[in-house]
């Protein structure tokens, strides 16, 4: 009996992982807004038309889990949370800039 040891990641296109990472509702918009500066949850609800609390919350959590956003708890009264691009997230900015050439 033989078993295959080939991993699906071995045959996967490198860009496919990135596209999968950023696919989903509101993630590209959140990434773009984070490029301009720190984000707060209620600000995202105002800035992204049609978004709801659950979808924004899910997108933020996933972007944070993937290491693209850093979550900063500001311990001033009132307590609030800001999201900023991590170093890994900042490294993707040139990729997005290159993609803009294909859209225009």
PDB file as gemmi writes it, atoms N, CA and C in Angstrom:
CRYST1    1.000    1.000    1.000  90.00  90.00  90.00 P 1                      
ATOM      1  N   UNK A   1       0.848  -1.184   0.000  1.00  0.00           N  
ATOM      2  CA  UNK A   1       0.000   0.000   0.000  1.00  0.00           C  
ATOM      3  C   UNK A   1       0.889   1.242   0.000  1.00  0.00           C  
ATOM      4  N   UNK A   2       0.584   2.193  -0.857  1.00  0.00           N  
ATOM      5  CA  UNK A   2       1.376   3.418  -0.919  1.00  0.00           C  
ATOM      6  C   UNK A   2       0.523   4.602  -0.500  1.00  0.00           C  
ATOM      7  N   UNK A   3       1.176   5.527   0.102  1.00  0.00           N  
ATOM      8  CA  UNK A   3       0.492   6.770   0.477  1.00  0.00           C  
ATOM      9  C   UNK A   3       1.263   7.919  -0.124  1.00  0.00           C  
ATOM     10  N   UNK A   4       0.542   8.944  -0.446  1.00  0.00           N  
ATOM     11  CA  UNK A   4       1.186  10.128  -1.020  1.00  0.00           C  
ATOM     12  C   UNK A   4       1.574  11.082   0.087  1.00  0.00           C  
ATOM     13  N   UNK A   5       2.774  11.580   0.001  1.00  0.00           N  
ATOM     14  CA  UNK A   5       3.251  12.560   0.968  1.00  0.00           C  
ATOM     15  C   UNK A   5       3.211  13.971   0.422  1.00  0.00           C  
ATOM     16  N   UNK A   6       2.599  14.152  -0.715  1.00  0.00           N  
ATOM     17  CA  UNK A   6       2.584  15.493  -1.304  1.00  0.00           C  
ATOM     18  C   UNK A   6       1.621  16.387  -0.539  1.00  0.00           C  
ATOM     19  N   UNK A   7       2.121  17.493  -0.155  1.00  0.00           N  
ATOM     20  CA  UNK A   7       1.319  18.462   0.579  1.00  0.00           C  
ATOM     21  C   UNK A   7       0.626  19.389  -0.412  1.00  0.00           C  
ATOM     22  N   UNK A   8      -0.622  19.796  -0.114  1.00  0.00           N  
ATOM     23  CA  UNK A   8      -1.295  20.713  -1.032  1.00  0.00           C  
ATOM     24  C   UNK A   8      -0.555  22.031  -1.185  1.00  0.00           C  
ATOM     25  N   UNK A   9       0.173  22.457  -0.150  1.00  0.00           N  
ATOM     26  CA  UNK A   9       0.890  23.726  -0.219  1.00  0.00           C  
ATOM     27  C   UNK A   9       2.039  23.664  -1.222  1.00  0.00           C  
ATOM     28  N   UNK A  10       2.575  22.478  -1.448  1.00  0.00           N  
ATOM     29  CA  UNK A  10       3.693  22.327  -2.366  1.00  0.00           C  
ATOM     30  C   UNK A  10       3.295  22.695  -3.793  1.00  0.00           C  
ATOM     31  N   UNK A  11       2.068  22.379  -4.163  1.00  0.00           N  
ATOM     32  CA  UNK A  11       1.589  22.636  -5.514  1.00  0.00           C  
ATOM     33  C   UNK A  11       0.830  23.950  -5.631  1.00  0.00           C  
ATOM     34  N   UNK A  12       0.701  24.660  -4.537  1.00  0.00           N  
ATOM     35  CA  UNK A  12      -0.084  25.891  -4.524  1.00  0.00           C  
ATOM     36  C   UNK A  12       0.754  27.068  -5.018  1.00  0.00           C  
ATOM     37  N   UNK A  13       0.138  27.902  -5.814  1.00  0.00           N  
ATOM     38  CA  UNK A  13       0.787  29.122  -6.287  1.00  0.00           C  
ATOM     39  C   UNK A  13       1.021  30.048  -5.085  1.00  0.00           C  
ATOM     40  N   UNK A  14       2.194  30.673  -4.977  1.00  0.00           N  
ATOM     41  CA  UNK A  14       2.466  31.554  -3.838  1.00  0.00           C  
ATOM     42  C   UNK A  14       1.443  32.682  -3.691  1.00  0.00           C  
ATOM     43  N   UNK A  15       0.969  33.206  -4.801  1.00  0.00           N  
ATOM     44  CA  UNK A  15      -0.005  34.298  -4.729  1.00  0.00           C  
ATOM     45  C   UNK A  15      -1.363  33.817  -4.237  1.00  0.00           C  
ATOM     46  N   UNK A  16      -1.646  32.542  -4.416  1.00  0.00           N  
ATOM     47  CA  UNK A  16      -2.941  32.011  -4.011  1.00  0.00           C  
ATOM     48  C   UNK A  16      -3.147  32.154  -2.508  1.00  0.00           C  
ATOM     49  N   UNK A  17      -2.101  31.913  -1.731  1.00  0.00           N  
ATOM     50  CA  UNK A  17      -2.207  32.060  -0.279  1.00  0.00           C  
ATOM     51  C   UNK A  17      -2.526  33.491   0.123  1.00  0.00           C  
ATOM     52  N   UNK A  18      -1.870  34.445  -0.512  1.00  0.00           N  
ATOM     53  CA  UNK A  18      -2.114  35.852  -0.213  1.00  0.00           C  
ATOM     54  C   UNK A  18      -3.535  36.255  -0.599  1.00  0.00           C  
ATOM     55  N   UNK A  19      -3.960  35.816  -1.761  1.00  0.00           N  
ATOM     56  CA  UNK A  19      -5.315  36.144  -2.201  1.00  0.00           C  
ATOM     57  C   UNK A  19      -6.360  35.528  -1.275  1.00  0.00           C  
ATOM     58  N   UNK A  20      -6.111  34.327  -0.828  1.00  0.00           N  
ATOM     59  CA  UNK A  20      -7.016  33.665   0.100  1.00  0.00           C  
ATOM     60  C   UNK A  20      -7.051  34.430   1.426  1.00  0.00           C  
ATOM     61  N   UNK A  21      -5.885  34.883   1.847  1.00  0.00           N  
ATOM     62  CA  UNK A  21      -5.749  35.623   3.097  1.00  0.00           C  
ATOM     63  C   UNK A  21      -6.548  36.918   3.070  1.00  0.00           C  
ATOM     64  N   UNK A  22      -6.539  37.601   1.933  1.00  0.00           N  
ATOM     65  CA  UNK A  22      -7.204  38.897   1.830  1.00  0.00           C  
ATOM     66  C   UNK A  22      -8.600  38.823   1.215  1.00  0.00           C  
ATOM     67  N   UNK A  23      -9.031  37.605   0.895  1.00  0.00           N  
ATOM     68  CA  UNK A  23     -10.380  37.500   0.356  1.00  0.00           C  
ATOM     69  C   UNK A  23     -11.371  37.573   1.507  1.00  0.00           C  
ATOM     70  N   UNK A  24     -12.556  37.907   1.189  1.00  0.00           N  
ATOM     71  CA  UNK A  24     -13.568  38.040   2.228  1.00  0.00           C  
ATOM     72  C   UNK A  24     -14.061  39.460   2.268  1.00  0.00           C  
ATOM     73  N   UNK A  25     -15.177  39.588   2.885  1.00  0.00           N  
ATOM     74  CA  UNK A  25     -15.825  40.884   2.904  1.00  0.00           C  
ATOM     75  C   UNK A  25     -15.041  41.878   3.762  1.00  0.00           C  
ATOM     76  N   UNK A  26     -14.753  43.003   3.178  1.00  0.00           N  
ATOM     77  CA  UNK A  26     -14.175  44.179   3.826  1.00  0.00           C  
ATOM     78  C   UNK A  26     -12.680  44.113   4.105  1.00  0.00           C  
ATOM     79  N   UNK A  27     -12.015  42.979   3.968  1.00  0.00           N  
ATOM     80  CA  UNK A  27     -10.584  42.926   4.276  1.00  0.00           C  
ATOM     81  C   UNK A  27      -9.753  43.858   3.400  1.00  0.00           C  
ATOM     82  N   UNK A  28      -9.961  43.894   2.078  1.00  0.00           N  
ATOM     83  CA  UNK A  28      -9.161  44.831   1.279  1.00  0.00           C  
ATOM     84  C   UNK A  28      -9.389  46.297   1.675  1.00  0.00           C  
ATOM     85  N   UNK A  29     -10.645  46.643   1.987  1.00  0.00           N  
ATOM     86  CA  UNK A  29     -10.942  48.021   2.388  1.00  0.00           C  
ATOM     87  C   UNK A  29     -10.280  48.346   3.731  1.00  0.00           C  
ATOM     88  N   UNK A  30     -10.333  47.404   4.660  1.00  0.00           N  
ATOM     89  CA  UNK A  30      -9.705  47.622   5.966  1.00  0.00           C  
ATOM     90  C   UNK A  30      -8.201  47.789   5.792  1.00  0.00           C  
ATOM     91  N   UNK A  31      -7.604  46.940   4.957  1.00  0.00           N  
ATOM     92  CA  UNK A  31      -6.162  47.034   4.716  1.00  0.00           C  
ATOM     93  C   UNK A  31      -5.807  48.403   4.140  1.00  0.00           C  
ATOM     94  N   UNK A  32      -6.580  48.856   3.174  1.00  0.00           N  
ATOM     95  CA  UNK A  32      -6.338  50.156   2.549  1.00  0.00           C  
ATOM     96  C   UNK A  32      -6.464  51.292   3.567  1.00  0.00           C  
ATOM     97  N   UNK A  33      -7.488  51.238   4.406  1.00  0.00           N  
ATOM     98  CA  UNK A  33      -7.666  52.274   5.425  1.00  0.00           C  
ATOM     99  C   UNK A  33      -6.547  52.224   6.464  1.00  0.00           C  
ATOM    100  N   UNK A  34      -6.064  51.033   6.798  1.00  0.00           N  
ATOM    101  CA  UNK A  34      -4.986  50.890   7.779  1.00  0.00           C  
ATOM    102  C   UNK A  34      -3.677  51.461   7.248  1.00  0.00           C  
ATOM    103  N   UNK A  35      -3.537  51.475   5.935  1.00  0.00           N  
ATOM    104  CA  UNK A  35      -2.340  52.051   5.334  1.00  0.00           C  
ATOM    105  C   UNK A  35      -2.236  53.549   5.655  1.00  0.00           C  
ATOM    106  N   UNK A  36      -3.387  54.196   5.788  1.00  0.00           N  
ATOM    107  CA  UNK A  36      -3.417  55.637   6.051  1.00  0.00           C  
ATOM    108  C   UNK A  36      -3.180  55.972   7.522  1.00  0.00           C  
ATOM    109  N   UNK A  37      -3.343  55.010   8.416  1.00  0.00           N  
ATOM    110  CA  UNK A  37      -3.127  55.281   9.825  1.00  0.00           C  
ATOM    111  C   UNK A  37      -3.942  54.356  10.710  1.00  0.00           C  
ATOM    112  N   UNK A  38      -3.847  54.560  12.021  1.00  0.00           N  
ATOM    113  CA  UNK A  38      -4.548  53.684  12.963  1.00  0.00           C  
ATOM    114  C   UNK A  38      -6.062  53.673  12.733  1.00  0.00           C  
ATOM    115  N   UNK A  39      -6.654  52.517  12.993  1.00  0.00           N  
ATOM    116  CA  UNK A  39      -8.090  52.332  12.799  1.00  0.00           C  
ATOM    117  C   UNK A  39      -8.767  52.050  14.131  1.00  0.00           C  
ATOM    118  N   UNK A  40      -9.992  52.526  14.237  1.00  0.00           N  
ATOM    119  CA  UNK A  40     -10.828  52.166  15.376  1.00  0.00           C  
ATOM    120  C   UNK A  40     -12.107  51.552  14.830  1.00  0.00           C  
ATOM    121  N   UNK A  41     -12.676  50.650  15.611  1.00  0.00           N  
ATOM    122  CA  UNK A  41     -13.827  49.865  15.176  1.00  0.00           C  
ATOM    123  C   UNK A  41     -14.981  50.739  14.697  1.00  0.00           C  
ATOM    124  N   UNK A  42     -15.401  51.692  15.502  1.00  0.00           N  
ATOM    125  CA  UNK A  42     -16.538  52.540  15.111  1.00  0.00           C  
ATOM    126  C   UNK A  42     -16.220  53.390  13.891  1.00  0.00           C  
ATOM    127  N   UNK A  43     -14.967  53.780  13.742  1.00  0.00           N  
ATOM    128  CA  UNK A  43     -14.566  54.517  12.553  1.00  0.00           C  
ATOM    129  C   UNK A  43     -14.722  53.670  11.301  1.00  0.00           C  
ATOM    130  N   UNK A  44     -14.399  52.389  11.415  1.00  0.00           N  
ATOM    131  CA  UNK A  44     -14.573  51.484  10.271  1.00  0.00           C  
ATOM    132  C   UNK A  44     -16.046  51.328   9.919  1.00  0.00           C  
ATOM    133  N   UNK A  45     -16.890  51.244  10.935  1.00  0.00           N  
ATOM    134  CA  UNK A  45     -18.333  51.134  10.667  1.00  0.00           C  
ATOM    135  C   UNK A  45     -18.851  52.357   9.920  1.00  0.00           C  
ATOM    136  N   UNK A  46     -18.303  53.518  10.235  1.00  0.00           N  
ATOM    137  CA  UNK A  46     -18.704  54.748   9.545  1.00  0.00           C  
ATOM    138  C   UNK A  46     -18.118  54.819   8.131  1.00  0.00           C  
ATOM    139  N   UNK A  47     -16.865  54.410   7.993  1.00  0.00           N  
ATOM    140  CA  UNK A  47     -16.148  54.575   6.722  1.00  0.00           C  
ATOM    141  C   UNK A  47     -16.512  53.543   5.664  1.00  0.00           C  
ATOM    142  N   UNK A  48     -16.913  52.358   6.081  1.00  0.00           N  
ATOM    143  CA  UNK A  48     -17.211  51.288   5.126  1.00  0.00           C  
ATOM    144  C   UNK A  48     -18.728  51.147   5.027  1.00  0.00           C  
ATOM    145  N   UNK A  49     -19.264  51.698   3.967  1.00  0.00           N  
ATOM    146  CA  UNK A  49     -20.720  51.680   3.757  1.00  0.00           C  
ATOM    147  C   UNK A  49     -21.207  50.248   3.561  1.00  0.00           C  
ATOM    148  N   UNK A  50     -22.275  49.892   4.260  1.00  0.00           N  
ATOM    149  CA  UNK A  50     -22.870  48.569   4.136  1.00  0.00           C  
ATOM    150  C   UNK A  50     -22.281  47.542   5.082  1.00  0.00           C  
ATOM    151  N   UNK A  51     -21.255  47.919   5.826  1.00  0.00           N  
ATOM    152  CA  UNK A  51     -20.636  46.975   6.760  1.00  0.00           C  
ATOM    153  C   UNK A  51     -21.463  46.883   8.037  1.00  0.00           C  
ATOM    154  N   UNK A  52     -21.379  45.736   8.683  1.00  0.00           N  
ATOM    155  CA  UNK A  52     -22.030  45.589   9.979  1.00  0.00           C  
ATOM    156  C   UNK A  52     -20.992  45.163  11.016  1.00  0.00           C  
ATOM    157  N   UNK A  53     -21.379  45.191  12.277  1.00  0.00           N  
ATOM    158  CA  UNK A  53     -20.439  44.913  13.366  1.00  0.00           C  
ATOM    159  C   UNK A  53     -19.810  43.530  13.253  1.00  0.00           C  
ATOM    160  N   UNK A  54     -20.618  42.543  12.933  1.00  0.00           N  
ATOM    161  CA  UNK A  54     -20.108  41.175  12.881  1.00  0.00           C  
ATOM    162  C   UNK A  54     -19.081  40.992  11.762  1.00  0.00           C  
ATOM    163  N   UNK A  55     -19.369  41.521  10.577  1.00  0.00           N  
ATOM    164  CA  UNK A  55     -18.436  41.331   9.454  1.00  0.00           C  
ATOM    165  C   UNK A  55     -17.125  42.089   9.679  1.00  0.00           C  
ATOM    166  N   UNK A  56     -17.207  43.289  10.253  1.00  0.00           N  
ATOM    167  CA  UNK A  56     -15.991  44.056  10.553  1.00  0.00           C  
ATOM    168  C   UNK A  56     -15.182  43.347  11.638  1.00  0.00           C  
ATOM    169  N   UNK A  57     -15.861  42.879  12.659  1.00  0.00           N  
ATOM    170  CA  UNK A  57     -15.193  42.175  13.748  1.00  0.00           C  
ATOM    171  C   UNK A  57     -14.474  40.925  13.239  1.00  0.00           C  
ATOM    172  N   UNK A  58     -15.138  40.153  12.400  1.00  0.00           N  
ATOM    173  CA  UNK A  58     -14.541  38.938  11.838  1.00  0.00           C  
ATOM    174  C   UNK A  58     -13.329  39.271  10.980  1.00  0.00           C  
ATOM    175  N   UNK A  59     -13.453  40.272  10.121  1.00  0.00           N  
ATOM    176  CA  UNK A  59     -12.341  40.667   9.248  1.00  0.00           C  
ATOM    177  C   UNK A  59     -11.142  41.148  10.066  1.00  0.00           C  
ATOM    178  N   UNK A  60     -11.380  41.963  11.080  1.00  0.00           N  
ATOM    179  CA  UNK A  60     -10.287  42.447  11.930  1.00  0.00           C  
ATOM    180  C   UNK A  60      -9.590  41.293  12.638  1.00  0.00           C  
ATOM    181  N   UNK A  61     -10.373  40.379  13.185  1.00  0.00           N  
ATOM    182  CA  UNK A  61      -9.812  39.235  13.896  1.00  0.00           C  
ATOM    183  C   UNK A  61      -8.944  38.385  12.954  1.00  0.00           C  
ATOM    184  N   UNK A  62      -9.441  38.125  11.739  1.00  0.00           N  
ATOM    185  CA  UNK A  62      -8.676  37.311  10.793  1.00  0.00           C  
ATOM    186  C   UNK A  62      -7.409  38.021  10.338  1.00  0.00           C  
ATOM    187  N   UNK A  63      -7.489  39.309  10.065  1.00  0.00           N  
ATOM    188  CA  UNK A  63      -6.290  40.057   9.660  1.00  0.00           C  
ATOM    189  C   UNK A  63      -5.265  40.079  10.785  1.00  0.00           C  
ATOM    190  N   UNK A  64      -5.744  40.151  12.025  1.00  0.00           N  
ATOM    191  CA  UNK A  64      -4.838  40.114  13.177  1.00  0.00           C  
ATOM    192  C   UNK A  64      -4.219  38.722  13.314  1.00  0.00           C  
ATOM    193  N   UNK A  65      -5.023  37.671  13.154  1.00  0.00           N  
ATOM    194  CA  UNK A  65      -4.514  36.295  13.247  1.00  0.00           C  
ATOM    195  C   UNK A  65      -3.465  36.009  12.177  1.00  0.00           C  
ATOM    196  N   UNK A  66      -3.644  36.565  10.985  1.00  0.00           N  
ATOM    197  CA  UNK A  66      -2.695  36.367   9.892  1.00  0.00           C  
ATOM    198  C   UNK A  66      -1.441  37.206  10.076  1.00  0.00           C  
ATOM    199  N   UNK A  67      -1.449  38.096  11.056  1.00  0.00           N  
ATOM    200  CA  UNK A  67      -0.273  38.912  11.326  1.00  0.00           C  
ATOM    201  C   UNK A  67      -0.167  40.169  10.494  1.00  0.00           C  
ATOM    202  N   UNK A  68      -1.264  40.566   9.836  1.00  0.00           N  
ATOM    203  CA  UNK A  68      -1.231  41.776   9.014  1.00  0.00           C  
ATOM    204  C   UNK A  68      -1.594  43.030   9.797  1.00  0.00           C  
ATOM    205  N   UNK A  69      -2.351  42.869  10.869  1.00  0.00           N  
ATOM    206  CA  UNK A  69      -2.725  43.989  11.727  1.00  0.00           C  
ATOM    207  C   UNK A  69      -2.246  43.729  13.149  1.00  0.00           C  
ATOM    208  N   UNK A  70      -1.850  44.796  13.817  1.00  0.00           N  
ATOM    209  CA  UNK A  70      -1.547  44.742  15.246  1.00  0.00           C  
ATOM    210  C   UNK A  70      -2.698  45.388  15.993  1.00  0.00           C  
ATOM    211  N   UNK A  71      -3.093  44.768  17.092  1.00  0.00           N  
ATOM    212  CA  UNK A  71      -4.164  45.296  17.934  1.00  0.00           C  
ATOM    213  C   UNK A  71      -3.518  45.971  19.137  1.00  0.00           C  
ATOM    214  N   UNK A  72      -3.806  47.255  19.299  1.00  0.00           N  
ATOM    215  CA  UNK A  72      -3.221  48.035  20.391  1.00  0.00           C  
ATOM    216  C   UNK A  72      -4.326  48.496  21.323  1.00  0.00           C  
ATOM    217  N   UNK A  73      -4.234  48.097  22.581  1.00  0.00           N  
ATOM    218  CA  UNK A  73      -5.220  48.518  23.573  1.00  0.00           C  
ATOM    219  C   UNK A  73      -4.700  49.797  24.221  1.00  0.00           C  
ATOM    220  N   UNK A  74      -5.457  50.855  24.080  1.00  0.00           N  
ATOM    221  CA  UNK A  74      -5.097  52.155  24.647  1.00  0.00           C  
ATOM    222  C   UNK A  74      -5.770  52.246  26.013  1.00  0.00           C  
ATOM    223  N   UNK A  75      -4.967  52.247  27.059  1.00  0.00           N  
ATOM    224  CA  UNK A  75      -5.509  52.168  28.416  1.00  0.00           C  
ATOM    225  C   UNK A  75      -5.774  53.537  29.025  1.00  0.00           C  
ATOM    226  N   UNK A  76      -6.311  54.416  28.229  1.00  0.00           N  
ATOM    227  CA  UNK A  76      -6.763  55.710  28.718  1.00  0.00           C  
ATOM    228  C   UNK A  76      -8.270  55.640  28.871  1.00  0.00           C  
ATOM    229  N   UNK A  77      -8.807  56.497  29.687  1.00  0.00           N  
ATOM    230  CA  UNK A  77     -10.261  56.503  29.818  1.00  0.00           C  
ATOM    231  C   UNK A  77     -10.848  57.423  28.778  1.00  0.00           C  
ATOM    232  N   UNK A  78     -11.799  56.998  27.990  1.00  0.00           N  
ATOM    233  CA  UNK A  78     -12.323  55.642  27.956  1.00  0.00           C  
ATOM    234  C   UNK A  78     -11.354  54.709  27.221  1.00  0.00           C  
ATOM    235  N   UNK A  79     -11.312  53.470  27.672  1.00  0.00           N  
ATOM    236  CA  UNK A  79     -10.478  52.450  27.067  1.00  0.00           C  
ATOM    237  C   UNK A  79     -10.884  52.250  25.604  1.00  0.00           C  
ATOM    238  N   UNK A  80      -9.926  52.182  24.699  1.00  0.00           N  
ATOM    239  CA  UNK A  80     -10.259  51.909  23.308  1.00  0.00           C  
ATOM    240  C   UNK A  80      -9.153  51.096  22.643  1.00  0.00           C  
ATOM    241  N   UNK A  81      -9.475  50.552  21.478  1.00  0.00           N  
ATOM    242  CA  UNK A  81      -8.562  49.685  20.740  1.00  0.00           C  
ATOM    243  C   UNK A  81      -8.298  50.299  19.371  1.00  0.00           C  
ATOM    244  N   UNK A  82      -7.035  50.295  18.986  1.00  0.00           N  
ATOM    245  CA  UNK A  82      -6.648  50.754  17.656  1.00  0.00           C  
ATOM    246  C   UNK A  82      -5.961  49.605  16.930  1.00  0.00           C  
ATOM    247  N   UNK A  83      -6.182  49.561  15.629  1.00  0.00           N  
ATOM    248  CA  UNK A  83      -5.544  48.566  14.780  1.00  0.00           C  
ATOM    249  C   UNK A  83      -4.599  49.300  13.840  1.00  0.00           C  
ATOM    250  N   UNK A  84      -3.379  48.783  13.724  1.00  0.00           N  
ATOM    251  CA  UNK A  84      -2.396  49.355  12.813  1.00  0.00           C  
ATOM    252  C   UNK A  84      -1.789  48.233  11.981  1.00  0.00           C  
ATOM    253  N   UNK A  85      -1.230  48.592  10.839  1.00  0.00           N  
ATOM    254  CA  UNK A  85      -0.545  47.588  10.022  1.00  0.00           C  
ATOM    255  C   UNK A  85       0.697  47.092  10.760  1.00  0.00           C  
ATOM    256  N   UNK A  86       0.876  45.799  10.780  1.00  0.00           N  
ATOM    257  CA  UNK A  86       2.086  45.216  11.351  1.00  0.00           C  
ATOM    258  C   UNK A  86       3.216  45.366  10.336  1.00  0.00           C  
ATOM    259  N   UNK A  87       4.402  44.954  10.723  1.00  0.00           N  
ATOM    260  CA  UNK A  87       5.525  44.988   9.774  1.00  0.00           C  
ATOM    261  C   UNK A  87       5.231  44.083   8.576  1.00  0.00           C  
ATOM    262  N   UNK A  88       4.623  42.949   8.838  1.00  0.00           N  
ATOM    263  CA  UNK A  88       4.244  42.029   7.762  1.00  0.00           C  
ATOM    264  C   UNK A  88       3.220  42.696   6.841  1.00  0.00           C  
ATOM    265  N   UNK A  89       2.259  43.402   7.432  1.00  0.00           N  
ATOM    266  CA  UNK A  89       1.255  44.112   6.646  1.00  0.00           C  
ATOM    267  C   UNK A  89       1.877  45.218   5.814  1.00  0.00           C  
ATOM    268  N   UNK A  90       2.804  45.950   6.415  1.00  0.00           N  
ATOM    269  CA  UNK A  90       3.480  47.030   5.687  1.00  0.00           C  
ATOM    270  C   UNK A  90       4.286  46.489   4.511  1.00  0.00           C  
ATOM    271  N   UNK A  91       4.787  45.285   4.656  1.00  0.00           N  
ATOM    272  CA  UNK A  91       5.578  44.709   3.564  1.00  0.00           C  
ATOM    273  C   UNK A  91       4.711  44.397   2.340  1.00  0.00           C  
ATOM    274  N   UNK A  92       3.389  44.338   2.512  1.00  0.00           N  
ATOM    275  CA  UNK A  92       2.479  44.068   1.395  1.00  0.00           C  
ATOM    276  C   UNK A  92       2.061  45.333   0.642  1.00  0.00           C  
ATOM    277  N   UNK A  93       2.362  46.495   1.168  1.00  0.00           N  
ATOM    278  CA  UNK A  93       1.962  47.744   0.513  1.00  0.00           C  
ATOM    279  C   UNK A  93       2.504  47.825  -0.914  1.00  0.00           C  
ATOM    280  N   UNK A  94       3.784  47.505  -1.163  1.00  0.00           N  
ATOM    281  CA  UNK A  94       4.271  47.553  -2.557  1.00  0.00           C  
ATOM    282  C   UNK A  94       3.525  46.593  -3.484  1.00  0.00           C  
ATOM    283  N   UNK A  95       3.075  45.468  -2.943  1.00  0.00           N  
ATOM    284  CA  UNK A  95       2.312  44.518  -3.758  1.00  0.00           C  
ATOM    285  C   UNK A  95       1.004  45.158  -4.204  1.00  0.00           C  
ATOM    286  N   UNK A  96       0.335  45.826  -3.275  1.00  0.00           N  
ATOM    287  CA  UNK A  96      -0.920  46.498  -3.617  1.00  0.00           C  
ATOM    288  C   UNK A  96      -0.695  47.649  -4.584  1.00  0.00           C  
ATOM    289  N   UNK A  97       0.413  48.363  -4.414  1.00  0.00           N  
ATOM    290  CA  UNK A  97       0.730  49.462  -5.333  1.00  0.00           C  
ATOM    291  C   UNK A  97       0.919  48.927  -6.760  1.00  0.00           C  
ATOM    292  N   UNK A  98       1.559  47.775  -6.886  1.00  0.00           N  
ATOM    293  CA  UNK A  98       1.738  47.164  -8.199  1.00  0.00           C  
ATOM    294  C   UNK A  98       0.402  46.738  -8.796  1.00  0.00           C  
ATOM    295  N   UNK A  99      -0.499  46.246  -7.962  1.00  0.00           N  
ATOM    296  CA  UNK A  99      -1.810  45.821  -8.447  1.00  0.00           C  
ATOM    297  C   UNK A  99      -2.619  47.010  -8.986  1.00  0.00           C  
ATOM    298  N   UNK A 100      -2.370  48.205  -8.439  1.00  0.00           N  
ATOM    299  CA  UNK A 100      -3.082  49.401  -8.907  1.00  0.00           C  
ATOM    300  C   UNK A 100      -2.803  49.667 -10.386  1.00  0.00           C  
ATOM    301  N   UNK A 101      -1.613  49.314 -10.867  1.00  0.00           N  
ATOM    302  CA  UNK A 101      -1.276  49.531 -12.267  1.00  0.00           C  
ATOM    303  C   UNK A 101      -2.148  48.683 -13.198  1.00  0.00           C  
ATOM    304  N   UNK A 102      -2.569  47.523 -12.733  1.00  0.00           N  
ATOM    305  CA  UNK A 102      -3.394  46.646 -13.545  1.00  0.00           C  
ATOM    306  C   UNK A 102      -4.846  47.073 -13.570  1.00  0.00           C  
ATOM    307  N   UNK A 103      -5.274  47.785 -12.554  1.00  0.00           N  
ATOM    308  CA  UNK A 103      -6.664  48.210 -12.449  1.00  0.00           C  
ATOM    309  C   UNK A 103      -6.907  49.476 -13.265  1.00  0.00           C  
ATOM    310  N   UNK A 104      -5.938  50.358 -13.271  1.00  0.00           N  
ATOM    311  CA  UNK A 104      -6.115  51.650 -13.959  1.00  0.00           C  
ATOM    312  C   UNK A 104      -6.176  51.516 -15.446  1.00  0.00           C  
TER     313      UNK A 104                                                      
END                                                                             
